[in-house]
Amino acid sequence: MKSPCFTARAKFTGGGTITLVVIKRDNELGVEINAEDNGPGIDDIGLVMQDGFSTNGGLGGGLPAVKRLMDELEIDSKPGVGTSIVARKWAPCK
């Protein structure tokens, strides 16, 4: 299965790091995915969050799909510097 994060990272940045961490808050457990690179950055985060937007002729589901699947999504990007994405998914503890 191709992940939008992995696909974009490989195509546009030449590399980076992806870290998965188990996290906890109150009565919930979660997973946090941190993706960072030193690539070209994202000029317009609002644009790349639109369904159907694509820089490579694909379906344009990448980051919008991540946002729909996860409970929290944070994107910090500086053109010419790189991008940091943090996504979290929570589940109740039993």
C-alpha positions, 0 to 999 in steps of 0.5 A: 500500500502506498502512503501519500506521505511516503510517496510525496516525501520520496518524490519531492524531498529526496529523503527525511524522517518518519517517526511513529510514537505511542502516546497517551492522554487522559483515558485515550491511547494514540499513535503520533506520526511525525514526518519531517524533511528538508525539501522545497517546502509547501508554498500554499498549505490551503491549496494542498489541503484541497481534494483533487489538488495534485502537483504530479498528475495524481488523484490529489488525495494525499494530505486531505486523505490524511486529515480525514483519517486522523484526529489531529493534523499539524503542518508547518512548512517553510518554502526553501526550508522544509516541512514538518507534519504531525498526525495523531489518531486516538482511541479510548483506553479500556 
